């Protein structure tokens, strides 16, 4: 019988076609050797927290791509990141002096509230 004839017959009998379609798909997928279960990557076993606390870390992970790094590579990478994040002050010396005086005035007001400083 052709598939169209089977569908017409199912419509006449008023049979729901989804269970049959799912059954046929299962049969086809089981019979097809090209369809295989996906292989999952190996999962590292979980270590107890007590072991992790006492363990000395000799390696680190890169914050960019998560690759394992040795202690020296990790220290060099952290140093490069810190050097890249250093920013020289952009303020003029007079402005820095004024900001310092304002902070000093605020400190004096908190310590000695009686002193009339405006």
Secondary structure as UniProt FT lines:
FT   HELIX           3..13
FT   HELIX           18..31
FT   TURN            33..34
FT   HELIX           49..54
FT   STRAND          59..61
FT   TURN            63..65
FT   STRAND          68..70
FT   HELIX           71..85
FT   HELIX           93..111
FT   TURN            113..114
//
